[in-house]
Amino acid sequence: MENKEHYKKLERMYLNARFNKDIYDTTTCKIGLETAEISLTISDKYFHALGAIHGSVYFKLLDDAAFFAVNSIVKDVFVLTTNFNINLIRPANQGMITAIGKVKFKSKNLFVAESSLYNEQGKEIAFGTGNFVKSKIELSEDIGYK
């Protein structure tokens, strides 16, 4: 399979995942070789009591971007996040935010990726690093890989 076809299948898998469709209705996803970019238009439904997006939104976008950067180079199975650490730098409450993930290390059984989250002005608002491993779950239409 060509890389571009693999990337498109991963993008569709991400965008059509029930959680993403039900909760994050304004998400975009672009996957390339060892990279992934995921954007979300901020809505007040993501806010905590102080009127900015909740840390769980930061985490999800950062983890997803790093995860799909890794799965861009794993073409046979779904990868799994085994550890992910985030650092929140500044709040965001309007516009579009974009997470960019990149693979930093790869071996037979372990992948390390990092991601940064930017606001519409290009300021970094959070970053994270995670460890990923191959699962035994085949990339198939059953899980939305089509």
N, C-alpha and C positions, 0 to 999 in steps of 0.2 A: 504494500500500500504506500502511496506517495505521502510525504509529510503533510502537504496542504489538505488532503482528504482527511487524514488523522486529526489535524487541528480543527477542521470544520465539524467533525463528528464530536469532538470534545466540547466545542462551543455549543452545539445543539444540546448535548447532554446537560451541560451546565444551565443553559437558559430554560430548558424544559423541565428541570427538576421541580417537583411540586413545591418544595419550600421556597425556591427562588421565584416561582410564578405567583405564589400566594402572598408572600411577604414583601419581596423586593421587586415590585412591578416595573421599575424603571432602570433595570440593570442592563449593561452591555458587557460583552466578553470578546476579547480578541487574543488568540493563542498563536505563538510562533515557536521557533526552535529555542528551547530552554527559557522561554518567557511567557508571561500571561499578563494581560491588562484587563481589569474589571472596574467598571465605573457604575456609580449609583447617584441618582438625583436625590438630594436630601428632602425629606418630608418630615413634618412634625410628628408623624406616627412613630418615628425612630427616636424621639427625644426622651431624655430623663427629666426629672423635676426642675432642673436648672435651665431647660430650654436649648440643649445641645444634644447631638446624637449620643446614644448610649454606647458604652465600651464594647458591648457585644456586637455591634455593627462594625466597629473598627476590627475586632477580632475576626469576624466572618470574612470580611473583604480581604484582609491580609492573609489569612490561612488559605482562602480559595485561590488567590493569585499565586502564592507559592506552590500550592498543591498542583495546580494546572500547569505551571512551569515545569514541574517534575514529570507529570503525566504526559507532557509533550514529547518526552524522550522514552517513555515506557509505552510501547504500542500493543502489548498483549494483555496486560491486566490493569486493574484499578489499583492505584496506590493508596496508602493509608497514612494519615498523620499520626506519628507516635509521640511527638512533643512539639509545642509551639509556644514561644514566648513573645509578648508584645510590650511595646513601650508607647504610651500615649504622650504626645508632646503638647498639643493644643486642641481646643474644642472647635467644632464645626457645626453650623446650624443653618446654612443655606448653600445653594448652588450644587455643583456636581463634585463628587470626590472620586478619586481614581487610585486603585491599588495596582502597583506594578511588581510582579514577582519574577525572580531570576534564580536559576540553579547555580549554586556555589560549589557544590562537591557532589561527585557521583562515584559509586563503586557498585559491585555486584548486588549487594543487599541493602545499601544505605544511600540515601540522597539527602542533601542539605540544601535548603533554599531560603532566600530572604525576600522580603517584600517591604515596600514603602507605600504609604498612603498620603496622597496630596490633595489639597483643596483646589478650588478653581483658579486661584492665583498662583498655583505652582509651589506653594509652601508645604513642606512635609509636616503632616499632623500626627503621624504615628509610623512605627516600623516594627518588624518582627522577623524572627528566624525560627525555622522548624526543621524537624527530622521526619523523613518519609521512608516507607518501605513498600515493597511490592506485596500485594495481597494474592490470594488464590482465586479472586473473582475475575473471570474473563471479561474483557471489554466486549460487550455484545449488545444487541438491540434490546435485550431484556432489561438492561439498566439505562437505556436511552442513548446508547452509543450507535447512532445511525445517521 
